[in-house]
Amino acid sequence: MYGDALDALRGLLRSNFPAVNRIYVSTMPKSFIRPSFFINLANSYEEHINRDMYQADMTWQIVYFAPMDSKGQADVFNQLSVSSTLKKALMEAMVVTGPSGIVYHIIEAEGGPRDAEVYITVDLQAEATRPRPEYDLIAEVIHEQEG
């Protein structure tokens, strides 16, 4: 479930920012390339809804590293543009879908430019069916009738 959520967020970033070729996950190399995104799972919680279903809440942190301007400073105008576009894309989408079809509802997206980066926190929520062995209703009925 978490991998699908990560893939869904990466897909949203790629479709809205095709010029940004790098998306780092969980760790950043010492010499990273700008412009780039960094995504990290900040927090997660699973709640059991019933025997067959559970709900997962997860908070992801997305950090954008803007290109440097001619003075060696992060390009502030690029930061503002990416921050605005990203928050708008998240809130307009309201959902992101993972590759195996799980729909993640975007509960909240907050944050913005700070220092040389853009920090956005995204809260996702999804309901999923627990994996269970196949259930044979006929075998259960026969068992009940014989027993």
N, C-alpha and C positions, 0 to 999 in steps of 0.2 A: 504494500500500500504506500509506503513512504517513497520507494523508488518511483512509483507511478506519479506521485505528487510532484516529485523533483522533476521528472520528465515533462510534466504538464507545465510547470513554471518555466523550464528552459525553453519549451516550445513557444510560450507567450513572449519571452524575451527575444527569441530569434525572429519571430514574426513582426514584432514592433521595432526592433533595432537590428536590421540586417547588416548594418555596417560594423557592428561590434562582433568580432570573430571569436572572442575568448569568453568562456564561462567557466570559472573555477568552482569546484565543489569541495566543501569542508576544510580544505587547507590551501594556503596561498604560497606559491614559490617565492623565494627571496627576491628574485628579479622577474617580476610579473610584467606583462605587456599591457599598456594602456592604449585605447580604452578597453575596459573589460568589466565583467560582472563577477561577483562572488556570491554563492548561495550556500547557506548553512542552516540546518535544522536547529532552531534555538530551543524549542520545547515541544513536547507532545504528551497527549493523554488519551487513553481509550476508556470508553464507558460501555458497559454491557447493557443493551436495550432489552433484549430478551434472549431466549435460548439460541435463536438462530441469527441474531443481528447484533452488531456493535457499532458504535460511533467513534470516530477518531477525530480529535482536534489537534492541530499542529500549527506551530508558529515558525515561520521561515524568515530568515533575515537575508535581504538582498542588498548588496553593496555595489555601487557603481563607481569605478575609478575613471574619472574624466581624463582626456588627453591633456598634456601640458601645453601652455601657451609659449610664446617666444621668450618670456621672462622666467620660465621654469616653474610657473605656478599652474595649479589646476585651472582649466578653462571654466570660469564661473558661468558664463552664458550657456555652455554645453551642459554643465551640471543642472542649471535651472530648467533647461529644456527637457533633459532626460527625466528629472524628478517629476515634472508636470505630466509628461507623456506616460510614464510608467504608472503613476497613481491613477490617471484617467483610464488607461487600458485595463488595469485591475478592477476598478470599480464599474466600468462599463461592461466588462465581461461577466461579472458576478459569479461565474463558474469557470473552471478549467477542467478539461477531461484528460485523464491519463490514457496511455496506449492500450490498456486492457479494458477501457470503457468505464472506469470508476469516475464519477462526477464529484469534484471537490468544490464546495461552495466557498466563495471568498467572503468571509465575515467582515474583515476590516483590513485596510491598508493605510498605514500611517508612517510619517517620517518625512525626510527631505534632505536637502543639502546641509552638510555639517563639515567644517574644516575643508579638507581636500577631496572628500567623497560625498556620495549620496547614500543615506541609510534608509531603507524602506523595510518595515516589518509587515508581513502578510499572515493573517490568520485564516487557515483553511479548515473546513469541516466536511466529513464524508461519512456516509453510512454504508456498511458492507455486510454481506452475508458470511457467516462463518463457514469455512470449508468443512464439509461433513462427508462421511462415507455415503455412498448411494443408499437410499432408503427404499426398500421393497415393500410397498403397502400390501400387496397380495400375500407375501410370505407372513407378514404380521397378522393379517386377517385369518389365514389358515392356522397360524399358531394359537390365536385367541380362540378359534372354534374348536381346536383339538384339546386345548388345555383347560 
